[in-house]
Amino acid sequence: MTHSLERVKRMHPSDKHSSDFSGIDKQPGRSRGTSSLLQFLLRSYFFLGYAVVIIALVSAFLEFTAWAIWSVHPVTRQAELENQIASPVYKGAEWAREFWQEESLRRKKPTVYVPFRIWSVTNWHGKYINNDSGVRGVWRRTVHSANCDPAHRVTLWTFGGSTMYGTAVPDWATIPSYLARELNAGSQNCVVVSNFGVEGYVTDQELILLGELLKAGGHPDVVIFYDGVNDSSLAWAPSGSPNAHFLFSTVKGRVEGSLSSRLDFLQKSYAVRLIRELLARAHPAGSVAALISKQQPNIVATLSNYEANLSVAHALSDAYKFKLYCFWQPMLVYGHKPLVPFEQQLADRDASGTSMESAWFLTMIGVYREAERHAASGGSFVFLGDVFNSTREPIYVDEAHLGPRGNEMIAQAIASFMHRHTEQPQSQNLK
């Protein structure tokens, strides 16, 4: 027994030595595994870094290329600002160059949020454009407005979108400024005109604004609504809803916290805009026509919503004892104005029926037809869509906005209608 144990000990080293050698054998394997993992992680980090750099460079290249194509290639429409500046309505105007420098800077200013109405006029003061602080917000300055005894003046409020606000013209060339000049032409007249137009507003927002001003203690003698283009724009289904406002999908996405809303800043990139433009142009004419034909329910709903808003405005008119006038504005692609080449180029593109943008304008034309029919059959508004039918001179800055001469003619048409259908309104301040 003893001899057997000694024999076993001689054949196998002690457990201590065996454990030591076993530990020594295992350490190199662990080191190799750790080293391989570190190398894998390093390679992964390097690959990720290279990928980020490459993606950034490719994105920058694509954005630069898209910008270059967007700027010079005829497949894209000219940017809004450059297109407006090119309008012949500014030909010979010494103030135009300096005005557009100021206007381009104003448009870059961030939008101001306000409750319920979503956005409003931003504060701005310059040589040509002035938005002054007033009741319940900031409003565009009106020139030619009367400065007379408060006890004898007539207060007139105007509401509308960018065309009433005066986009693309100086303070003195807005519709409210020209209207003030027309109404105060007589020596006995004393009409104070306030411009409550806000860029991008539809009648729903204007109605809310009117209510806010009345709640704040305002007492107008006359209220004018001037709309058409913005409301009819919403008849195009991709715009959102006939009963909504501009940027409806964007605001809805932000409130609901959707992923697409977190990435909507990409929509402003030249690459995305170019891709969207090319995809829109890729639609065959037949598919565009089919889309337009499906918009008829929206066309009817849009005008129904507009007239319902006017009914509420008339109820407020009765309750607050002011005279209400509502006008449907002209649009380049509707009516029979003799077009100058600049205007003709816009009209041909917008009514071509070969692109999604053209389908949008053709849908708006459908709303205009419906509006003209309703106005002719005793509607509660005056249709001005044909006011330029005999005007041969350039009027339009784009499809909706007018130059100084166009705004002057609109103000004259409104003033003429007011003179024909009512006597000079008596100020409520006399009561």
C-alpha positions in Angstrom: 0.0 0.0 0.0 2.8 2.4 1.0 4.9 1.5 -2.0 1.8 2.0 -4.3 1.3 5.6 -2.9 4.9 6.5 -3.4 4.8 5.2 -6.9 1.7 7.4 -7.6 3.5 10.5 -6.2 6.5 9.9 -8.3 4.4 9.6 -11.5 2.2 12.7 -10.7 3.6 15.9 -9.3 2.0 17.5 -6.2 -1.4 19.1 -6.5 0.2 22.5 -5.7 2.6 22.2 -8.6 -0.2 20.9 -10.8 -2.4 23.9 -10.0 0.4 26.3 -10.7 1.1 24.8 -14.1 -2.6 24.7 -14.9 -2.9 28.5 -14.1 0.1 29.3 -16.2 -1.4 27.3 -19.2 -4.7 29.2 -19.0 -3.4 32.9 -18.8 -2.2 33.1 -22.4 -5.7 32.1 -23.7 -7.4 34.8 -21.6 -4.9 37.4 -22.9 -5.5 36.4 -26.5 -9.3 36.7 -26.0 -9.1 40.1 -24.4 -6.8 41.3 -27.1 -9.1 40.1 -29.8 -12.1 41.9 -28.2 -10.2 45.1 -28.0 -9.1 44.9 -31.6 -12.7 44.2 -32.6 -14.0 47.2 -30.7 -11.2 49.4 -32.1 -12.0 48.3 -35.6 -15.7 49.0 -35.0 -15.0 52.5 -33.7 -12.7 53.3 -36.6 -15.3 51.9 -39.1 -18.1 54.0 -37.4 -15.9 57.1 -37.5 -15.1 56.6 -41.2 -18.8 55.9 -41.9 -19.8 59.2 -40.2 -17.2 61.2 -42.0 -18.1 59.6 -45.4 -21.9 60.2 -44.8 -21.2 63.8 -43.8 -19.1 64.4 -46.9 -21.6 62.7 -49.2 -24.4 64.6 -47.6 -22.5 67.9 -48.1 -21.8 67.0 -51.7 -25.4 66.1 -52.4 -26.6 69.3 -50.7 -24.2 71.5 -52.7 -25.1 69.7 -55.9 -28.9 70.1 -55.2 -28.3 73.8 -54.4 -26.5 74.3 -57.7 -29.2 72.4 -59.6 -32.0 74.2 -57.8 -30.4 77.6 -58.6 -29.8 77.2 -62.3 -31.6 74.2 -63.8 -35.0 74.8 -65.4 -36.4 71.6 -63.9 -37.0 73.5 -60.6 -39.2 76.5 -60.1 -37.5 79.7 -59.2 -37.4 80.4 -55.5 -40.3 82.5 -54.2 -38.2 85.6 -53.2 -36.2 85.7 -56.5 -39.4 85.2 -58.5 -41.2 88.1 -56.8 -38.2 90.4 -57.2 -38.3 89.7 -60.9 -41.8 91.0 -61.3 -42.2 93.9 -63.7 -44.4 95.7 -61.2 -41.1 97.1 -59.7 -39.7 98.3 -63.0 -38.5 101.9 -62.7 -39.2 102.0 -58.9 -36.1 103.6 -57.3 -37.1 102.2 -53.9 -37.4 98.6 -55.1 -33.9 97.4 -54.6 -33.6 98.8 -51.1 -37.0 97.6 -50.2 -36.3 94.0 -51.2 -33.1 94.0 -49.1 -35.2 94.9 -46.1 -38.0 92.5 -47.0 -35.7 89.5 -47.4 -34.3 90.2 -43.9 -37.7 90.5 -42.4 -38.7 87.1 -43.8 -35.8 85.5 -42.1 -37.0 86.6 -38.7 -38.5 83.8 -36.5 -42.2 83.4 -36.4 -44.0 84.5 -33.2 -46.4 81.9 -31.5 -49.7 83.1 -30.1 -52.5 81.1 -28.5 -55.2 79.7 -30.7 -54.2 81.6 -33.8 -50.8 79.7 -33.8 -48.7 82.6 -35.2 -48.9 86.4 -35.7 -47.1 89.4 -37.0 -43.4 89.8 -35.8 -42.1 93.1 -34.5 -40.1 94.9 -37.2 -39.1 98.5 -37.9 -37.3 99.7 -41.0 -37.4 102.3 -43.7 -40.2 100.5 -45.8 -41.8 98.0 -43.4 -43.0 98.7 -39.9 -44.9 96.4 -37.6 -46.0 98.4 -34.5 -47.1 97.2 -31.1 -50.8 97.7 -30.6 -53.9 96.1 -29.1 -53.5 92.3 -28.7 -50.3 92.1 -30.7 -48.1 93.7 -33.3 -49.7 95.0 -36.5 -48.6 96.5 -39.9 -48.5 100.2 -40.0 -51.1 102.0 -42.1 -50.2 105.2 -43.9 -52.7 107.9 -44.8 -54.9 107.0 -41.9 -56.7 110.0 -40.4 -55.5 111.8 -37.3 -58.6 113.5 -36.0 -60.8 114.1 -33.0 -61.6 110.6 -31.5 -65.2 111.8 -31.0 -65.8 112.2 -34.7 -63.6 109.6 -36.3 -64.8 106.3 -37.9 -62.8 103.2 -37.0 -62.3 100.6 -39.7 -60.6 97.2 -39.2 -59.3 95.1 -42.0 -58.6 91.3 -41.8 -56.9 89.0 -44.2 -53.8 87.1 -45.0 -50.5 88.2 -46.5 -52.3 90.2 -49.3 -54.0 92.3 -46.7 -50.9 92.5 -44.5 -48.9 93.9 -47.5 -46.3 91.3 -48.4 -44.0 92.5 -51.1 -44.9 96.2 -50.8 -43.9 99.1 -48.5 -46.2 100.5 -45.8 -47.6 103.1 -48.1 -48.6 100.6 -50.8 -50.7 98.1 -48.7 -54.4 97.8 -49.4 -55.3 99.4 -46.0 -53.0 102.4 -46.7 -54.6 103.0 -50.1 -58.1 102.4 -48.6 -57.4 105.1 -45.9 -56.4 107.5 -48.7 -59.5 106.8 -50.7 -61.9 107.0 -47.7 -60.3 110.2 -46.4 -60.3 112.0 -49.8 -63.3 114.1 -48.8 -62.7 117.1 -46.5 -65.5 115.9 -44.1 -64.2 112.3 -43.9 -62.3 111.0 -40.9 -61.6 107.2 -41.2 -58.9 105.5 -39.1 -57.9 102.3 -40.8 -56.2 99.5 -38.9 -54.4 96.6 -40.7 -55.0 93.3 -38.9 -53.8 91.2 -41.8 -51.5 88.4 -40.9 -49.4 86.4 -43.4 -50.8 82.9 -43.9 -54.1 83.4 -42.1 -57.4 81.8 -43.2 -60.8 83.1 -42.2 -61.0 80.8 -39.1 -57.9 82.5 -37.7 -59.2 86.0 -38.7 -62.5 85.3 -36.9 -60.7 84.3 -33.7 -58.6 87.5 -34.0 -61.7 89.6 -34.5 -63.2 88.0 -31.3 -60.1 88.7 -29.3 -60.1 92.4 -30.4 -63.7 92.8 -29.5 -63.1 91.1 -26.1 -60.3 93.5 -25.5 -62.7 96.4 -25.7 -62.4 97.4 -29.4 -65.4 99.1 -31.0 -65.1 99.2 -34.8 -67.6 101.0 -37.0 -66.6 99.0 -40.1 -64.9 95.6 -40.5 -63.5 94.3 -43.8 -62.6 90.7 -44.6 -60.5 90.1 -47.7 -59.8 86.4 -48.4 -59.8 83.7 -51.0 -56.4 82.4 -51.9 -55.4 81.0 -48.5 -58.8 79.4 -47.9 -59.0 77.9 -51.3 -55.4 76.5 -50.9 -56.6 74.2 -48.2 -59.0 72.4 -50.6 -56.0 70.5 -51.9 -56.0 67.3 -49.8 -52.3 67.1 -49.1 -52.5 70.6 -47.5 -54.3 69.1 -44.5 -58.0 69.9 -44.1 -60.4 72.4 -45.6 -61.3 73.4 -42.1 -57.7 73.7 -40.8 -54.8 76.2 -41.1 -51.5 76.2 -42.9 -48.8 74.0 -41.4 -51.5 71.8 -40.0 -49.5 68.5 -40.4 -46.4 70.1 -38.9 -48.1 71.5 -35.8 -50.1 68.3 -35.3 -46.9 66.2 -35.5 -45.1 68.4 -33.0 -48.0 68.3 -30.5 -48.3 64.5 -30.9 -44.5 64.0 -30.8 -44.3 61.9 -33.9 -40.9 60.9 -35.3 -41.5 62.6 -38.6 -42.0 65.9 -36.8 -38.6 65.6 -35.1 -37.0 65.3 -38.5 -39.0 67.9 -40.4 -36.0 70.2 -40.4 -34.7 68.0 -43.2 -37.6 69.3 -45.4 -35.7 72.6 -45.7 -32.6 71.1 -47.2 -32.0 71.6 -50.9 -31.5 67.9 -51.5 -34.9 66.9 -50.0 -36.6 69.8 -51.8 -35.1 68.8 -55.2 -36.1 65.1 -54.7 -39.6 66.2 -53.8 -39.7 68.4 -56.9 -38.5 65.6 -59.2 -41.0 63.1 -57.7 -43.8 65.6 -58.1 -42.9 66.1 -61.7 -42.7 62.3 -62.2 -46.5 61.9 -61.9 -48.0 61.3 -65.4 -50.6 63.9 -66.5 -53.3 61.2 -66.1 -52.6 60.6 -62.5 -52.6 64.4 -61.8 -56.0 64.7 -63.5 -57.4 61.9 -61.4 -56.2 63.6 -58.2 -57.9 66.9 -59.2 -61.1 65.1 -59.9 -61.1 63.7 -56.4 -60.9 67.1 -54.8 -64.5 68.1 -55.5 -65.8 67.3 -52.0 -62.9 69.4 -50.5 -63.8 72.3 -52.9 -67.4 72.3 -51.6 -66.3 71.9 -48.0 -63.8 74.8 -48.3 -66.4 77.2 -49.5 -68.9 76.0 -47.0 -66.4 76.6 -44.2 -65.7 80.1 -45.5 -69.4 81.0 -45.7 -70.0 79.6 -42.2 -67.2 81.8 -40.9 -68.8 84.8 -42.5 -72.1 83.9 -40.9 -70.4 84.1 -37.5 -68.8 87.4 -38.4 -72.3 88.7 -39.4 -73.6 87.6 -36.0 -70.8 89.5 -34.3 -71.6 92.5 -36.6 -75.2 92.5 -35.3 -74.2 92.1 -31.7 -71.4 94.7 -31.7 -73.2 97.1 -34.1 -70.5 97.4 -36.8 -70.9 97.3 -40.6 -69.3 94.2 -42.2 -68.0 93.9 -45.8 -66.5 90.6 -47.1 -64.5 90.4 -50.4 -63.1 87.5 -52.3 -59.7 88.4 -53.7 -58.4 88.0 -57.3 -55.8 85.3 -58.3 -53.5 85.3 -61.3 -54.8 81.9 -62.7 -58.4 82.9 -62.5 -60.3 85.5 -64.6 -59.5 87.1 -67.9 -56.8 89.6 -67.2 -54.6 90.3 -70.3 -51.3 88.9 -69.0 -47.8 90.3 -69.5 -45.1 87.8 -70.3 -44.0 87.4 -66.6 -47.6 86.7 -65.5 -48.2 84.5 -68.5 -45.2 82.3 -67.6 -46.6 81.8 -64.1 -50.1 81.1 -65.4 -48.9 78.5 -68.0 -47.0 76.6 -65.4 -49.7 76.7 -62.8 -52.5 75.6 -65.1 -50.5 73.0 -67.1 -52.0 70.0 -65.2 -48.7 68.2 -65.5 -47.4 68.5 -61.9 -48.6 68.2 -58.3 -48.1 71.9 -57.8 -50.3 72.5 -60.9 -52.9 70.2 -59.5 -52.9 72.4 -56.4 -53.6 75.5 -58.4 -56.2 73.8 -60.5 -58.0 72.7 -57.3 -57.9 76.4 -56.2 -59.5 77.4 -59.5 -62.3 75.0 -58.7 -62.9 76.8 -55.4 -62.9 80.1 -57.2 -65.5 78.9 -59.7 -67.7 77.8 -56.8 -67.1 81.2 -55.0 -68.1 83.2 -58.1 -71.2 81.2 -58.5 -72.2 81.6 -54.8 -71.5 85.4 -54.8 -73.6 85.8 -58.0 -76.5 84.0 -56.4 -76.8 86.2 -53.4 -73.8 85.2 -51.3 -72.7 87.2 -48.3 -69.5 88.4 -50.0 -68.3 90.4 -53.0 -66.4 88.5 -55.7 -63.4 90.5 -56.9 -61.8 87.7 -59.0 -62.5 89.6 -62.2 -61.5 93.0 -61.1 -58.4 93.1 -63.4 -60.1 91.7 -66.5 -59.4 94.9 -68.4 -56.1 95.8 -66.9 -53.2 95.4 -69.3 -50.4 96.6 -67.1 -48.4 94.2 -64.9 -50.2 93.7 -61.6 -49.0 90.5 -60.0 -45.8 89.8 -58.0 -46.7 86.1 -57.9 -50.0 84.1 -58.1 -51.6 86.0 -55.3 -49.6 89.1 -54.2 -50.0 92.4 -56.0 -47.6 95.3 -56.6 -48.5 98.8 -55.5 -50.7 99.5 -58.5 -52.7 96.3 -57.9 -53.3 97.1 -54.2 -54.4 100.6 -55.2 -57.0 99.2 -57.6 -58.3 96.8 -55.0 -58.6 99.6 -52.4 -60.5 101.7 -55.0 -62.8 98.8 -55.8 -63.6 98.3 -52.0 -64.0 102.0 -51.4 -66.3 102.3 -54.4 -68.5 99.4 -53.2 -68.7 100.9 -49.8 -69.8 104.3 -51.2 -72.4 102.7 -53.4 -74.0 100.5 -50.7 -73.9 102.6 -47.6 -73.6 106.2 -46.4 -70.5 107.2 -44.5 -70.8 105.1 -41.3 -71.4 107.1 -38.1 -68.9 106.6 -35.4 -70.1 104.6 -32.4 -68.1 107.0 -30.2 -71.0 109.4 -30.7 -73.3 107.2 -28.8 
